Amino acid sequence: MADVKENKNPQGFYFNQQMCIGCRTCQVACKDKNDLEVGYLFRRVESFEVGEFPAPATFHYSGACNHCHTPACVEVCPAGATYINEEDGTVQHDDEACIGCGYCVKACPYGHPVLIEELNVVHRCDGCIDLRSAGEKPACVAACPMRALDFGPIEELRAAHPDGVNQISVLPEPTTDPSVVIDARQAAFAGELKQLVL
């Protein structure tokens, strides 16, 4: 097993849940950019309902790899295929080194690494490292019509959004210190949730 590593310069996503309308444009842009087949997603938008008539509420959550500070996927990879890019501050994956064991898929509390069964290799959100190297934003960020997503150094995002959180009721406990800042709707902390299929 790989040694536990810390992402010393993490980059991550900002998600403004207040602005998200659940249109899934970010999800489609990611799927198109990565040329993913049907059934595979690196970014997932999920919709939830909480409360009852006469005061129900809905909210959406758009999630991808959180490029965690202490990524569980890196810790369990026996081949060293999942690693922290020290220069970039993101969690990356070496397809050539991957043995397709799926340990990273099982270890990630967010379910974000994806085992592409036809290839027997794991793929994942890489924060569109190629686009960012060219000075562009990740595909999901650029595509969002509501400007509900951003990407950058996590400390800068936290400073810019001091009321942001990294955990809401639909997410697991943040044991891996996810590099995500969520401007959450109040409904995201309330009561019994029901996932909506849209």
Secondary structure, DSSP 4 states (H G I P E B T S, - for coil): -PPP---SS-EEEEEETTT-----HHHHHHHHHTTPPTT--SSEEEEEEES-TTS-EEEEEEE-----SS-HHHHH-TTS-EEEETTTTEEEE-TTT-----HHHHH-TT--SEEETTTTEEE-----HHHHHTTPPPHHHHH-TT--EEEEEHHHHHHH-TT-BS--TTS---TT---EEEE--GGGGSS-EEEE--
